[in-house]
Amino acid sequence: DGVAGLYYNDGTAAIPQVKPLQSNSNNTTVAALPRWDLAPLSSARLSMPANMPQLVFDGENIWAILSKANSNNISRIHVSRASSVNYFSINGTPQAIFFDGTYIIVSNGSKLFQINPLTGSIVNSVSLNGGALAMAFDGYRYWVVTAGGTVLLYDVQLKKITATPYSSGTSDDILFDGKYMWIASGNTS
């Protein structure tokens, strides 16, 4: 109900303090909008491998692959209190980690593990022929790219559906865009 222009709330939703972005004469801004603060809100010190740091977010926690020498080789960091770090173990050295919307999925050189994100306990596991380089989930199936370039498909209970070799080269990575599965094979997708 005042002078036309762009305004922002410098207060809260309960007690708004509406201020104009520009002065009446269209000069510089009256008050600068808050900028992104790059200082860490909190931090957690972990011993992660330099050659393959991997992090995933489950909606509440950050999960990380830790150093190969650590027997507790997976960590869960609660985002709102980074000092709250829990450590969990899988047999073997973890190679890849991702979140499927329900479970944390971790692979080592010979197995694929489903981990309950609330408890950190292993819910299910399946043997792999070689380690998983990359993994994706399309809502119905797990797609696992092995070190040999084969793409393995598993259902949500980790029962193997099929194995598909890609003859155009070694598969390196895989991504689900919500409609299609993309497989990087050599220099081709």
N, C-alpha and C positions, 0 to 999 in steps of 0.2 A: 504493500500500500504506500510505498515511498517512491524514491527515484528509481527508475528502471535500471537494471544492471545485473551483474552476477554477484551473488552473495555466498558466504560460507558460514557454517556454525562453528564458532570458536569456543563454545561452551559444551554442554552435554545435551542429550536428548530431553532430559527432565528440565534442565535450566538452559535453554538455548541463548546464545549470544551471537546474533546474526550480524556479520560485518561485511561491507562491500569489498570485492576483490580490487576494484579500482576507485580512485577518487572521482568526484564529480567532473573534474576537468579532463578525465581520461589520461592523466599522467601515470606515473608509476603506481604500483599497488600500495594501498594504505597499510596493509599488513601481509606479510609473507605467509603463505600456506606452510604448514609443517612439512619438513623435508624428510626423506627416508633417513633413518638413523642407522648407520652401519656398525655401530658398536654392538658387540654381542650382548644379548639379554641374559644369557646363561651359557655355560659351556660344560663339556664333559671331556676329560682327558682319557683317550683310549690308545692302546698300542695296535695300530692298524698296519697291514702290509703296504709297503710303498708301491708295489707293482700292481696292486688290484684293490684299491679301496672301493668298497661298494656300500651304499646306504639305501634303505627303502623306508617308506613311511606307511604305517598301517591305519592312519587316521588319528592316532593318539600317541604312538611311540615311533621312534626311529630305531631301526635294526641295522646292525653293522657286522661285517665279517672282520674278525680280529686277526692278529698275527698267527702264523702257522705254528709257532712255538708254544702258544697258549693253549692249555688243555680245555679251557672254557672259551671256545672259538667263535661264539656268536654272542653279541650283546644286544640288550634292549634298553633304550634310554627314554625315559618318560619326558616328553617335550616340556611340560610345564614346570618340571623340577629336574633339570639336567643332572643334578648330583645323584639322582636315583637311577643307578645303573644296575641291571641284572645281567648275569652271565650264564650262558647255556652251552652245552656241548653236543656235537654230533660226532660220530665216528669218522675219522679221516679229516682231511683238510678241506674246508669249504671253498668252492670255486665260484658259485653264482648264487644270488639271493634276489627274490622278488616277492611282492604281495599280490595275491589274487583276488582280494576283496574279502576273503574269509580267513585264509591261512598264509603264514610266511612259508615260502617254498625255498629250500636250500639244497644245493647239490654239492657232492664231493666227487672224488675220482671214480666212485663206483655206485653211489646211491642218490636217490632223490627223496627228500624228507618234507612232510607237511608238518608245520609247527603251529600249535595253538598260540595266537598272539597274546592271550590273556595270562596263560600259565607258563608258556615257554616249553611245554611238553611236546614230544613227538607224537603226533596223532597217527601217522601212517608213513611207510617208506617203501620204496621199490628199488630193485637193483638196476643199474645202468651198465651198458657195455661201453665203458669209457666215460669220462666226465662230461658235464654239461657246460658248454661255453656260453649259452644264452637260453633264456626261457621266456615264454609269453603265455597268456591265458585268454581265450576268446569267450569266456563265460560258460563254456561247456567242456572244453578240452585244454589240456596242457600241451604246449608245443615246446619240445626240448631239442636244441641243436647240440649234437655231440661233437667231441673232438675230431671224430672221423668224417664230419660233414653230413651225417645222417640226421634227419628230422624225425624224432619219435613223437607219437601222439599218445596221450594217456587220458582216461576219463577222470572225473573228480575224485574217485576213490583210488586213483593211481593204478588202475588196471590198463595194461598196454593195449592200444587199439591197433596201431600199425607203425611201420618204420618206412620212411621214404628217403632213398638216396637221391641227391641232386647232382646230376652228372655235369652240370655246367661249372663245377668248381667246388671248393670247400665252403660250406655255409658258415658264416662268421657271426651273424647276429639275426635277431628276429624281433618283430614288432607287430602288435595288433592295433589298428587305428580305429576300431569300433565297428568296422565293416569287413576289412580285408586283412589278411596276414601278409606281412612283408618279410621276406627272407633275403638277407644280404649274402650273396654267393660270389666270392672273389670280388670283382668290381661291378657286379650286376645285382639289381634288386628285383 
